[in-house]
Amino acid sequence: MPMPFPLVAVTATSETVRDIPRVRVNRAYTDALIRAGLTPLVVPPLAAEQAEALLARVDGLVLTGGDDVDARLYGQSPHPKAEPPDPARDRSEIALVHAARRAARPTLAICRGVQVLNVALGGTLVQDIASQRPDALAHARSDARSQRVHDVSLVPGTRLARLCGAERIAVNSLHHQSLDRIAGGLRLAARADDGIVEAVEWGDDAWWMIGVQWHPEELDRSGEPWDGALFAAFAAVVSSATATASRPAPGA
Ligand code: MN
């Protein structure tokens, strides 16, 4: 029997709010995960070894949105439009990505999450879509968090296309960066009409990993089924993994 309410690690943003440095995550993520039957465990930046140890004790991983990944991690100088880096978060999330891949822990990567995952696995990013891809659509639509502002075409046959049951869906768009060179091991799962990469997934069934550039946590209760289906599919694979995982017993 699967364990009830499987535990998923949810990465967080460090931010100074009212003069106090804090770790925070938008409620939209934790609410959507709870609605899907999962228990979100919000994790601060951790040293690499501690991040790996944490990953061994959770059933899944959610890499959340946030500020830009340090461009130096993919061999570029930061673009003037790039946000100040958070090296502790970058290090922690990169360690989580590697540990999740090695252990095949189901992983859902959202916005910055799919960007840091791509960088961790050797890919690169478009640092500022508006200046580096001037013909692209407006993707930085933070004025419309929960509105579907552009379409994406899903690649037929991908896990994402199957679970959405569609080849074209509409999404929100709160990003000024995107994937550029897709890391080895990943396959393209969705593009916007301007060519901007909007989703990738792990290239075979050995690891359930879907990464989306949009914010399904802002849309899972909208009139369309796609984003709720994404959380439901993640929850289903996390739950089935808890039933079959061979993990050391406490104290073993
Ligand atoms: Mn977009």
Residues whose N, C-alpha, C, O or C-beta is under 5 A from the ligand:
A	BS01	MN	H139 N172 S173
